[in-house]
Amino acid sequence: MINEIDLKTLWRELDSYEVELEEEERSLREVWVKMALLKEKNEKEAEELLQLPELTFVEPAETKVTLNVGGQLFETTVGVLTRDPYTILAGLCRKEPVIKPDAHGVFYLDRDWWLFRHILAFLRSNILPNELETLKELYVEASFYRMESMQRAIEDLPLDQVANTSAQINTTWPGVIPENAAPLRRPLNPANANIRSKYGFE
């Protein structure tokens, strides 16, 4: 049987545990308050940062943009070029663009215009050319434009679909960017690490 001394000792220990729990609860509340305040501060700073002209896109999305790519003129819209918002092409559509247009408002890019038409087709309609050599060239060209979306789409193409029997392949938009979605930036998927050998880059 538990004697009176043991009961008193037990109660003292329980009281001590209760005090410790109350201290821990108070400490956790303070941490949560600090975290909430820090989160609110970070969100406010991020919102202010995104309002800077160099990070804000021209509106509306239907605004026309003219590009001179390797001597060939292309006309498209802000909505098309900003579909992948972290690319050089999207950077042309900011209020303070990464490259200044000429006196006529045309952006000049010293790149291959023949490949660029495939880039526009991908941005407009999710289609890629159905020809292995062109896909290899596009993969490299996408790297220049920082078009991770196109590189991922090429990585994900099954080789049995790449042939010369049709002009193009319908693809899915990798990491489609719905509103408030996470950006595309990420390390290469280990499952696609063999992309160089798959498409004969090595």
Phi, psi and omega in degrees: 000149179278123179276177186295324180294318179296322178296318180296318178298317179298316179297320178298318179295318178296320177297320179296317177299321181296319178297317179297318179296319179296320178296317180295320178297318179296318179296318179295321178299318179296319179297315180298320178297315179298318179296318180296319179294319179295319178298315179298318179295315180296318179297320179294316179295320179296320179296317178296320179297318182289348178272352180297143183303325181287352178242005183252131181278150176296144177237157355281175182298337181280356180304131182283145176230132179248131180237140173253103182254109180057031178095355179252129180277137175232139176239129179213199182233164176301320181300321179290311185291336181262010179300321170253098195287355183252017182266168174297323180297319176295325179297336177289340185262009177279160179299330170240090187295155181290336175234133180282138176285165177282187184299337180264006179080018181260133177270129180257129176234122181275070182227176182284113183292329182295322176286326183298327179297328177288326178296316178297320179297322178294314180294324183280318194225008181061036179241148178234153177294146182261062182207123191301313183297320179294321178298320178297316179294321179295324180300317179291317180297322178298328178296319178299315182280000183060037183266077179300327180301316179291319179299318179294322178297319179293318178302323186275355181290131174289135183300331182291347177270344182274107182209184179254017185275340178222160187284334185207165180238130172283136182230168174266155179274110183290134181059045180311142188257080173290169182301139177063019178275162178294146179292169183285340186306126179190159175290158179301140178296125180304330180295338180253017184295340181269020184301324182296315179287327181300319182256012173074031179285336183260000000 
